[in-house]
Structures are given as structure tokens and as C-alpha cells.
């Protein structure tokens, strides 16, 4: 029996390396190691909101105006917003988020003024207020009840 040539050995080694690489790619496709937000947006399709990195820079006590002509609020909006338009910022998709970075935990009061609009889809919009992943309030905005306000105090 003759010995395999070096070219044949290199070909088999390359084919083996390629097969191992394909198996690793297949394993990663079946068991992706991704963040919860990435999984919800791209894999499970359970949200329409993929948060982008924003600073959330905010000075306590400052009123934030999302209407056109207001201050630039891009660094407060990680995902789910469109505009500003003439009548304000429009939430798009199933979820929208705001981020306010507060330097140290303290009692805070959040005051929201929201306006509902008539669009095809659900008859009302549910707004869940949370801080650091903990929900502490919910309001509903609809065209029949066009403006809703919510005020809450919570240490975060």
C-alpha cells in the first residue's frame, strides 16, 4: 500500500477543518448566545423595539418637550419613536422606551402628558411606567380619552 501524498493529506485536513467549522456555525445558529433584547427583536419577534445605546442624559427637574421645536431628545429615546412631527413624537410598533439616567437613587416624581390619536389598530394604547425593570404604574390613552396624565413617586 502506498503512502498518501502530502497534497491528499492537506486536502483531507482542510475538508475536516471545514466540517468542524460548519458544525460550530450550526451549533451557534441553534443555540445563539445573545442578549435578551436581541433575542426578543430578531429571533422570537416578541417586540418591535430593539434598544440602541443612548446616554439618557437628563437634568432632574427639566421638562422634556417631544414636540417639534423642543430640545433634541434623541439621547432619551433608545427605540420605538418616530419624529418629531408637528404634533409631537409618535410611538411606533408594539413598544417604545425612554431612558433617563439618574446619577444617584432618590425619590423622584414622574409626570407624563400623553395624547391619543385615531389610527387603525387597538382602540387604546397601554403605557407601562417602569424603572430599572420594575413596573410601578400603567395608564391607558385612547382617542375617546385623548389626554392622560400620570404622576408617581418612586425611589430609583
C-alpha positions in Angstrom: 0.0 0.0 0.0 1.4 3.4 -1.0 1.5 6.3 1.4 -0.9 9.2 0.7 0.7 12.2 -0.9 1.1 15.4 1.1 -1.5 17.1 -1.2 -4.0 14.4 -0.3 -3.3 14.8 3.4 -3.7 18.6 3.2 -7.0 18.1 1.3 -8.4 15.8 3.9 -7.2 18.1 6.7 -8.8 21.1 5.0 -12.1 19.1 4.5 -12.0 18.1 8.2 -11.4 21.7 9.3 -14.3 22.9 7.0 -16.6 20.2 8.5 -15.7 21.3 12.1 -16.3 24.9 11.2 -19.7 24.1 9.7 -20.6 22.2 12.9 -19.6 25.1 15.1 -21.7 27.5 12.9 -24.7 25.2 13.1 -24.3 24.9 16.9 -24.3 28.7 17.3 -27.3 29.0 15.0 -29.3 26.5 17.1 -28.0 27.9 20.5 -27.3 31.6 20.0 -25.6 33.4 22.8 -27.3 36.8 22.6 -28.8 39.4 24.9 -32.5 39.2 25.8 -33.3 42.4 23.8 -31.6 40.9 20.7 -33.4 37.6 21.1 -36.8 39.3 21.5 -36.3 41.5 18.4 -34.5 39.3 15.9 -35.2 35.7 17.0 -38.5 35.5 18.9 -40.1 38.6 17.2 -41.8 39.4 20.5 -41.0 43.1 20.3 -40.6 45.8 17.7 -38.2 47.7 20.0 -34.5 47.0 19.7 -32.9 49.4 22.2 -30.0 51.4 20.9 -27.3 52.8 23.1 -28.2 56.2 24.3 -26.8 58.3 27.2 -30.1 59.1 28.8 -28.6 62.4 29.9 -31.2 64.3 31.9 -31.1 67.1 34.5 -33.6 66.5 37.3 -36.4 69.0 37.2 -36.1 69.7 33.5 -39.3 69.5 31.4 -38.8 67.4 28.3 -40.8 68.5 25.2 -41.1 66.0 22.5 -42.9 68.3 20.1 -41.0 69.7 17.1 -39.2 72.8 18.1 -38.4 71.2 21.5 -34.9 70.3 22.6 -33.2 67.3 20.9 -34.4 64.3 22.8 -32.5 61.6 20.7 -30.4 60.6 23.7 -33.5 59.8 25.7 -35.1 57.6 23.1 -33.5 54.1 22.8 -36.2 52.7 20.5 -39.7 52.8 19.2 -40.1 56.5 18.3 -40.6 58.4 15.1 -40.4 62.2 14.6 -40.6 64.8 15.9 -43.6 65.7 13.9 -45.7 68.9 14.2 -47.8 67.4 17.0 -45.0 65.6 18.8 -43.2 62.3 18.9 -45.0 59.2 17.7 -44.6 55.8 19.3 -44.3 53.2 16.6 -44.6 49.4 16.8 -45.6 47.4 19.8 -43.2 49.0 22.3 -41.3 52.3 22.8 -38.9 53.2 25.5 -37.4 56.3 27.1 -34.3 56.3 29.2 -33.5 58.9 31.9 -30.1 58.4 33.6 -30.2 59.5 37.2 -26.8 59.6 39.0 -27.9 58.5 42.5 -31.0 56.8 43.9 -33.6 59.2 45.2 -37.3 59.8 45.5 -38.5 61.1 42.1 -41.8 62.2 40.6 -42.5 61.4 37.0 -45.2 63.5 35.3 -46.4 62.4 31.8 -48.8 64.2 29.5 -49.8 61.9 26.6 -52.2 62.4 23.7 -54.0 59.5 22.0 -54.6 59.6 18.2 -57.0 57.8 15.9 -55.2 55.1 14.0 -56.1 51.7 12.8 -55.3 49.1 15.4 -56.1 48.7 19.1 -58.8 51.1 20.4 -56.4 52.3 23.2 -52.7 52.4 23.9 -51.4 50.9 27.2 -48.4 52.8 28.7 -46.5 50.9 31.4 -44.2 53.0 33.5 -41.2 51.2 35.0 -37.8 51.9 36.4 -34.9 49.5 36.4 -37.2 46.8 35.1 -39.8 47.2 37.9 -43.2 48.3 36.8 -44.9 50.8 39.1 -47.7 52.3 37.0 -49.9 51.9 34.0 -52.1 54.3 32.1 -54.3 54.0 29.1 -54.6 56.5 26.3 -57.3 56.4 23.6 -58.9 58.8 21.1 -62.1 58.9 23.3 -59.9 59.9 26.2 -57.3 61.8 24.3 -55.1 63.1 27.1 -53.8 61.2 30.0 -51.6 62.3 32.9 -49.7 60.1 35.3 -47.7 61.2 38.3 -45.8 58.8 40.6 -43.1 59.0 43.2 -40.6 56.1 43.5 -37.0 55.8 44.7 -34.9 54.6 41.8 
